[in-house]
Each structure stands twice: as C-alpha cells, then as structure tokens.
Amino acid sequence: MKYVGLQSQIWSNNLKSTILLIMFPLVILVLAWLFFYFTRTEYQTITDVNYTFAGAAPWLVAGVLIWFLIAWYANTSMIRRATGAKPLERRDNKRVYNLVENLCIAAGMKTPKINVIEDNSLNAFASGITEKTYTVTLSRGIINKLNDEELEGVIAHELSHIRNKDVRLLIVSIIFVGIFAFLVEIMLRSFFYSSMTRSRGRGSDKGRGIGMLIALVLAVAGFIITSLFRFAISRKREYMADAGAAQLTKRPKALASALAKVSKDSKIEAVTRKDVAQLFIDNPPEPKKDLFSFFNGLFATHPPIEKRIAVLNQF
C-alpha cells in the first residue's frame, strides 16, 4: 500500500470525522422514526407518526449531544483508568524520550506525552484529541524486548496515528458506538422486565411488549451497522499508520520485525474494555472456526498482522 501523503490523510480523516458526526445522529433519528412507525396504532397515519417524531427528535439530538460532549472531554482520563497507564518520566527512561523526540523533530510535530503500562506483554497505542492531550503509551514489555530500530518503528506508527488525526476519528466512532451499546442494554433490560410483569399478570398490554421488542431490534441493528463502520475505518487506519512509520523511519523491515514480536505476546491483562483495546497497535480477535471466520474478519478492529508485515516487506 502506497503512502498517499500526510495532508491527504489529514483531510480524509477530518472529512470522515465530519461524516461520522452527521451520520451517527442521523442513524439514531432514522431508527427512532422507524420505532414510531412500527408501533403506531391502526388509527394513526403517517402524518401522526411524523408529528410524534418531530416532538421527540429535539430531545434525542440533545441527549446525543450531551453524551458526546461528556465522552469527548472525559476520554483521556477514561483511557488512562482502563489501561492503568502512568506517566513515564525522562529520568526513568532517556532511551524512549530520545527516540520519541528525534522522530517528532523529523516529523515537524510537537512531542506528545509518554505513558507506560507496567505489563511485560508487547503493545502500544496513541490517544488524545488535541495537542495538549496527545499521548503515546508503551507497555514495559515492548520497551524492554524490542531493539532501538524496532521500538522506533512502533513509536513512529503511533506518531503517524496522531499526525493523521486517526486518534480523533476513532474516538468519535467509539463514542457513538457506545451510545448504541447503551441503548441495546437499556432495551434488553426493559424488554425482559416487561415480559416478566406480563407473565405475572401485572400487565396485559401486548402492544407495549411488541414496541419494546421493535425498539430492541432497531437498537441492535444500529449497533451492528455503526460497529461495522467503525471496524472498517480502524483496519484501514492501521495500514496507513504502518506506511507513515515506514516513510518516517525509512526502515519498514524494522517495524515488520517489531510486529512479528508483538504478535506473539500482545495481550495486556489489565485492559478488558474492547473499545480501548481497539486503540492498540495489535488487537487480535478471538479465534473462530469455519463458518464464523468470515464474521470474525468483519468485526476485527485490526487487519491480520501477517498481512501488515507482508505489506511492509514490499516497501
């Protein structure tokens, strides 16, 4: 895969971020309209449905906006808590600081914060949405087990994510997919509670139960659609960050060697949240067999590391 240029990638990612900001609320609004449509009574017309939807839409948009703003400003602290990352001081590891600063000088960018996860596995990720919050986080294992050229390749990969605005794009997608995940959970709880009350004779409104089921189905559909979109974006960004690292270091085979080592032991035990694991340089999916292997690829946040190594060896 050819490196298409930094400015082109930044423009593309900013455009995709804008599309995401527009698309996700639109998906929510469309699903809300469908809910009102499918749960209407036989006496209600499309005009009635539109009237009900028009009254609910501002509240839906406001709720999504509030959720987004809270998640947007809290994402840095949330990621830090989810990974157990701590600041890496210069006096504790001058080697890492020298590698990061030299790459930043070559790239013409401001040096991000550097964090460390005290885990012997090999992994790393970039985070943050502004220059003040941009951070490169490395596991203790990847610092200790890679040589200088390999570690430089990994750091260059993460810096490429920051330069390309990948991190901002992924944060936007993760926030909105999280909204659908929350809606699915709420709908599941409401549906099962409604089913229990009806079975105990405390309710006879079958229409309410049908409405709950329709809402659940629509929420699940929205979650699947937005998740697939998010995962597709994430996979492509990994290839582009690999290409950016190869261009920055002029040593693609060093990154390929690093990825080969990372793939053997990339599981950070402290990280249990899948949305946070998506940020790492490697996030292998759970192994599936036969029929499920295709779906496993669709829901993978990263392309197979073997393919990434093969692409790097072509440079």
C-alpha positions in Angstrom: 0.0 0.0 0.0 1.4 3.3 -1.0 1.6 6.2 1.4 -0.7 8.8 0.0 0.7 11.8 1.8 0.2 13.4 5.2 -2.1 16.3 4.1 -4.3 14.0 2.1 -4.7 11.7 5.1 -5.5 14.5 7.4 -8.1 15.9 5.0 -9.6 12.5 4.6 -9.8 11.8 8.3 -11.2 15.3 9.1 -13.9 14.6 6.4 -14.6 11.2 7.8 -14.9 12.7 11.3 -17.4 15.2 10.0 -19.4 12.5 8.2 -19.4 10.4 11.4 -20.6 13.4 13.4 -23.5 13.7 11.0 -24.2 10.0 10.3 -24.5 8.7 13.8 -27.2 11.1 14.9 -29.0 10.5 11.6 -29.0 6.8 12.2 -30.5 7.4 15.7 -33.2 9.6 14.2 -34.0 7.1 11.5 -34.3 4.3 13.9 -36.5 6.5 16.2 -38.8 7.2 13.3 -39.0 3.5 12.4 -39.9 2.8 16.0 -42.8 5.3 16.0 -43.9 3.9 12.6 -43.9 0.2 13.6 -45.6 0.9 16.9 -48.3 3.1 15.6 -52.0 2.1 16.2 -54.3 1.3 13.3 -55.9 4.7 13.7 -52.6 6.6 13.3 -51.5 7.9 9.9 -48.0 8.7 8.7 -48.7 12.3 9.5 -49.4 11.3 13.1 -46.1 9.4 13.1 -44.2 12.4 11.7 -45.8 14.7 14.3 -44.8 12.3 17.2 -41.3 12.0 15.8 -40.9 15.8 15.4 -41.7 16.2 19.1 -39.2 13.6 20.2 -36.4 14.5 17.8 -35.0 17.6 19.6 -34.8 15.6 22.8 -33.0 12.8 21.1 -30.5 15.2 19.5 -29.9 16.9 22.8 -29.3 13.6 24.6 -26.8 12.5 21.9 -25.0 15.9 22.1 -24.8 15.8 25.9 -23.5 12.2 25.8 -20.9 13.1 23.1 -19.6 16.1 24.9 -19.2 14.2 28.2 -17.4 11.3 26.5 -15.3 13.7 24.3 -13.8 15.6 27.3 -13.6 12.5 29.6 -12.0 10.1 27.0 -8.4 10.8 28.2 -9.0 10.0 31.8 -11.2 7.1 30.9 -8.5 5.5 28.7 -5.9 6.1 31.4 -8.1 4.3 34.0 -8.9 1.5 31.7 -5.3 0.7 30.9 -3.6 1.6 34.2 -1.1 3.8 32.3 1.2 6.1 34.2 3.5 8.9 33.0 7.0 7.8 32.0 9.5 10.3 33.4 12.6 11.2 31.3 14.9 10.2 34.2 13.4 6.8 34.2 14.0 6.1 30.5 16.0 8.5 28.4 16.2 6.0 25.6 12.4 6.2 24.9 12.4 10.0 25.2 15.3 10.3 22.7 13.5 8.1 20.2 10.2 10.0 20.5 11.8 13.4 20.4 14.0 12.6 17.4 11.0 11.3 15.5 9.0 14.3 16.4 11.8 16.6 15.1 11.9 14.7 11.9 8.1 14.8 11.5 7.9 18.5 12.5 5.4 17.9 15.3 5.1 18.7 19.0 6.3 15.9 21.3 3.3 14.1 22.9 3.1 12.9 26.4 4.6 9.5 27.1 3.0 6.9 29.3 3.9 3.4 30.3 1.8 0.3 31.2 3.5 -1.9 33.7 3.0 -5.1 31.8 5.5 -7.5 30.2 3.4 -8.1 27.1 4.3 -6.1 24.0 1.8 -3.4 22.9 1.4 0.4 22.4 -1.2 2.9 21.5 -1.8 6.6 20.8 -4.5 8.6 22.4 -5.8 12.2 22.8 -7.8 14.6 20.7 -5.8 17.8 20.9 -2.1 18.7 21.1 -2.5 19.1 24.9 -3.8 15.6 25.3 -1.9 13.6 22.6 -0.1 10.7 24.3 2.0 7.7 23.2 1.6 4.8 25.6 4.0 1.9 25.7 4.0 -1.3 27.7 7.0 -2.1 29.8 7.4 -5.3 27.7 7.6 -3.5 24.4 10.2 -1.1 25.8 12.4 -3.9 27.2 12.1 -6.5 24.5 12.5 -4.5 21.2 15.8 -3.1 20.0 16.1 0.5 19.2 15.1 0.3 15.5 12.1 -1.9 16.2 10.9 0.4 19.1 11.5 3.4 16.8 9.2 1.8 14.2 6.4 1.2 16.8 6.7 4.8 18.1 6.6 6.1 14.5 3.5 4.1 13.9 1.8 5.7 16.9 3.0 9.2 16.0 1.6 8.6 12.5 -1.8 8.0 14.1 -1.5 11.4 15.8 -0.3 13.2 12.7 -3.1 11.6 10.5 -5.8 12.6 13.1 -6.6 8.8 13.3 -7.0 9.1 17.1 -9.7 11.8 16.9 -11.5 9.8 14.2 -11.5 6.6 16.3 -12.6 8.4 19.4 -15.6 9.9 17.6 -16.6 6.5 16.3 -16.1 4.8 19.7 -18.3 7.4 21.4 -21.2 6.9 19.0 -21.0 3.1 19.0 -21.0 3.4 22.8 -24.4 5.2 22.6 -25.9 2.3 20.7 -24.4 -0.2 23.1 -26.0 1.6 25.9 -29.4 1.7 24.1 -29.2 -2.1 23.5 -28.5 -2.7 27.2 -31.4 -0.5 28.2 -33.8 -2.1 25.7 -32.8 -5.6 26.8 -33.5 -4.8 30.4 -36.8 -3.1 29.6 -37.9 -5.9 27.3 -37.2 -8.6 29.9 -38.7 -6.6 32.7 -41.8 -6.0 30.6 -42.0 -9.7 29.7 -41.8 -10.7 33.4 -44.5 -8.3 34.5 -46.9 -9.5 31.8 -46.3 -13.2 32.7 -47.1 -12.4 36.3 -50.4 -10.8 35.4 -49.3 -7.3 36.2 -49.8 -6.1 32.7 -52.0 -7.0 29.7 -50.7 -4.5 27.1 -49.3 -6.7 24.4 -48.7 -3.7 22.3 -46.2 -2.4 24.8 -44.3 -5.6 24.7 -44.2 -5.5 20.9 -43.0 -2.0 21.0 -40.2 -3.0 23.3 -39.2 -5.8 21.0 -39.2 -3.5 18.0 -37.1 -0.9 19.9 -34.6 -3.7 20.9 -34.3 -5.0 17.3 -33.7 -1.4 16.0 -31.1 -0.7 18.6 -29.3 -3.9 17.9 -29.4 -3.1 14.1 -27.9 0.4 14.8 -25.2 -1.1 17.0 -24.2 -3.6 14.3 -24.2 -1.1 11.5 -22.2 1.5 13.4 -19.8 -1.1 14.7 -19.0 -2.5 11.2 -18.4 1.1 10.0 -16.1 1.7 13.0 -14.1 -1.5 12.5 -13.7 -0.9 8.8 -12.2 2.5 9.5 -9.9 1.1 12.2 -8.5 -1.6 9.9 -7.6 0.8 7.2 -6.0 3.3 9.6 -3.6 0.6 10.8 -2.3 0.1 7.3 -1.8 3.8 6.8 -0.1 4.3 10.1 2.3 1.4 9.2 3.0 3.2 5.9 3.5 6.5 7.7 6.0 4.9 10.1 7.9 3.4 7.1 8.2 6.8 5.5 9.3 8.5 8.7 11.9 6.0 9.8 13.0 4.7 6.3 13.2 1.3 7.9 9.9 -0.7 7.2 11.5 -4.0 7.9 12.3 -2.9 11.5 8.6 -2.3 12.1 7.8 -5.6 10.4 10.2 -7.3 12.8 8.6 -5.5 15.8 5.1 -6.5 14.7 6.2 -10.1 14.5 7.4 -10.0 18.1 4.3 -8.1 19.2 2.0 -10.7 17.7 3.5 -13.4 19.9 2.5 -11.7 23.2 0.3 -8.6 22.8 -2.3 -9.3 25.4 -2.3 -6.6 28.1 -4.1 -8.3 31.1 -5.3 -5.0 32.7 -7.2 -4.0 29.5 -10.6 -5.6 29.4 -12.6 -3.0 27.6 -12.9 -3.8 23.9 -13.3 -0.2 22.8 -10.0 0.7 24.5 -8.2 -2.4 23.2 -9.0 -1.1 19.7 -6.5 1.7 20.1 -3.5 -0.6 20.5 -1.1 -1.4 17.7 -2.3 -5.1 17.9 -5.7 -6.3 19.0 -6.1 -9.8 17.7 -9.7 -11.1 17.6 -10.7 -14.2 19.5 -10.1 -17.3 17.2 -13.1 -18.6 15.4 -13.6 -21.6 13.2 -15.0 -22.3 9.8 -18.4 -20.5 9.4 -17.6 -17.8 11.9 -14.2 -16.9 10.5 -15.8 -14.5 7.9 -17.7 -12.7 10.6 -14.6 -12.6 12.8 -12.9 -10.6 10.0 -15.8 -8.2 9.7 -15.7 -7.4 13.4 -11.9 -7.3 13.7 -10.5 -3.9 14.7 -7.1 -4.6 13.1 -6.1 -6.4 9.9 -4.2 -9.7 10.3 -0.7 -8.9 11.5 0.7 -11.2 8.8 -0.8 -9.0 6.1 0.6 -5.9 7.7 4.1 -7.5 7.8 3.7 -8.6 4.1 2.8 -5.0 3.1 5.8 -3.5 5.0 8.2 -6.0 3.3 7.1 -4.6 0.0 8.4 -1.1 0.7 
